[in-house]
């Protein structure tokens, strides 16, 4: 079922809605990633991360215009000493929509979801190209949340 709430986004002044992922979106999300990344991910891998992760299903928010998925932000969960921790995976924005507020709209939706489950959010600086080439190996980057 593709229920979605509507929200205004600066994307070309058109109505973009934020939708929660369900398996009926998997092909459209893989298509988005193909457009955004230049390579199509394996749909079985997306199914594992999004639907069959043994910790719990991912939290995936989509930006949709008409029937076209134009953005995706997913949080996949892993067990840690702190409890279940979510980390960002499979982030994508359609190249034709970049710089128009798609990611910030999705991040706002994820922040609302995080607050509703009283999650802890830890922001780490993403590694720069120079730190990686200098031999620094980042443990992780992105936004983390832990839902108790």
C-alpha positions as CSV (number, residue, x, y, z in Angstrom):
1,X,0.0,0.0,0.0
2,X,1.4,3.4,-1.0
3,X,-0.1,5.7,1.5
4,X,1.8,9.0,1.8
5,X,1.5,12.3,3.5
6,X,1.9,15.4,1.3
7,X,4.4,18.0,2.2
8,X,5.6,21.1,0.3
9,X,9.2,20.9,-0.9
10,X,11.1,23.4,-2.9
11,X,11.3,20.9,-5.7
12,X,10.3,23.0,-8.8
13,X,7.3,24.3,-6.8
14,X,5.5,21.0,-7.4
15,X,3.8,18.9,-4.8
16,X,6.2,16.2,-3.5
17,X,4.9,13.7,-1.0
18,X,6.9,11.9,1.6
19,X,6.1,8.2,1.7
20,X,7.1,5.3,4.0
21,X,8.7,2.5,2.1
22,X,7.0,-0.8,1.6
23,X,8.0,-3.7,-0.7
24,X,5.9,-2.4,-3.6
25,X,8.4,0.5,-3.9
26,X,11.5,-1.7,-4.2
27,X,11.9,-1.6,-8.0
28,X,11.3,2.2,-8.0
29,X,13.9,2.7,-5.3
30,X,16.4,0.6,-7.3
31,X,15.6,2.7,-10.4
32,X,16.3,5.9,-8.4
33,X,19.6,4.5,-7.2
34,X,20.5,3.6,-10.7
35,X,19.9,7.2,-11.8
36,X,21.6,8.7,-8.8
37,X,24.6,6.4,-8.4
38,X,25.1,5.3,-12.0
39,X,24.7,1.6,-10.9
40,X,21.6,-0.3,-10.0
41,X,21.8,-2.1,-6.6
42,X,20.7,-5.7,-6.3
43,X,17.0,-5.8,-5.4
44,X,17.6,-8.8,-3.2
45,X,20.1,-6.7,-1.2
46,X,17.6,-3.9,-0.9
47,X,15.0,-6.4,0.3
48,X,17.4,-7.7,3.0
49,X,18.3,-4.2,4.3
50,X,14.8,-2.8,4.1
51,X,12.6,-5.8,4.9
52,X,14.5,-8.8,6.3
53,X,17.2,-7.4,8.5
54,X,17.3,-9.8,11.5
55,X,17.5,-6.9,13.9
56,X,14.4,-5.1,12.5
57,X,13.2,-3.7,9.2
58,X,14.8,-0.5,8.1
59,X,13.2,2.9,8.4
60,X,12.9,4.2,4.8
61,X,11.5,7.5,3.8
62,X,10.9,8.3,0.1
63,X,10.3,11.6,-1.7
64,X,7.7,10.9,-4.5
65,X,6.5,13.1,-7.3
66,X,3.6,11.5,-9.1
67,X,4.7,7.9,-9.3
68,X,8.4,8.7,-9.5
69,X,10.7,8.2,-6.5
70,X,13.0,11.2,-6.5
71,X,14.7,10.7,-3.1
72,X,15.4,8.1,-0.5
73,X,16.8,8.1,3.0
74,X,17.1,4.7,4.8
75,X,18.1,3.9,8.4
76,X,19.2,0.3,8.9
77,X,19.6,-1.2,12.4
78,X,22.4,-3.1,14.0
79,X,23.0,-4.4,17.5
80,X,25.7,-2.6,19.5
81,X,26.8,-2.3,23.2
82,X,24.5,0.7,23.3
83,X,21.5,-1.3,22.0
84,X,20.0,-1.1,18.6
85,X,21.7,1.6,16.6
86,X,20.5,2.9,13.2
87,X,22.8,4.1,10.5
88,X,22.1,5.8,7.2
89,X,22.3,3.5,4.2
90,X,21.2,3.8,0.5
91,X,20.9,7.6,0.4
92,X,19.9,8.9,-3.0
93,X,18.5,11.9,-4.8
94,X,17.5,11.9,-8.5
95,X,20.2,14.1,-10.3
96,X,17.4,16.2,-11.9
97,X,16.2,17.1,-8.4
98,X,19.4,17.8,-6.5
99,X,19.8,21.2,-4.8
100,X,16.0,21.5,-4.4
101,X,15.4,20.5,-0.9
102,X,14.6,16.8,-1.4
103,X,17.2,15.4,1.1
104,X,16.3,18.0,3.8
105,X,12.6,17.2,3.4
106,X,13.4,13.5,3.9
107,X,15.8,14.2,6.8
108,X,13.1,16.3,8.5
109,X,10.7,13.3,8.2
110,X,13.3,10.9,9.7
111,X,14.0,13.4,12.5
112,X,10.3,13.4,13.4
113,X,10.3,9.6,13.3
114,X,13.4,9.5,15.5
115,X,11.8,11.9,18.1
116,X,8.6,9.9,18.2
117,X,10.5,6.8,19.3
118,X,12.7,8.8,21.7
119,X,15.8,8.0,19.7
120,X,19.3,9.2,20.5
121,X,21.0,10.9,17.6
122,X,24.7,11.2,17.2
123,X,26.1,13.2,14.3
124,X,29.6,12.5,13.1
125,X,31.6,14.4,10.6
126,X,31.8,12.6,7.3
127,X,35.4,11.9,6.4
128,X,37.1,14.2,3.9
129,X,38.9,12.8,0.8
130,X,42.2,14.0,2.3
131,X,41.8,12.2,5.6
132,X,41.0,8.9,3.8
133,X,44.0,9.3,1.4
134,X,46.3,10.2,4.4
135,X,45.5,6.7,5.8
136,X,42.9,7.6,8.4
137,X,40.2,4.9,8.4
138,X,36.9,6.3,9.6
139,X,34.9,4.0,11.9
140,X,31.7,5.3,10.4
141,X,30.0,8.4,9.2
142,X,26.5,9.7,9.0
143,X,23.6,10.1,11.4
144,X,22.9,7.5,14.0
145,X,19.9,6.9,16.1
146,X,19.0,4.3,18.7
147,X,15.4,3.5,19.3
148,X,14.8,1.9,22.7
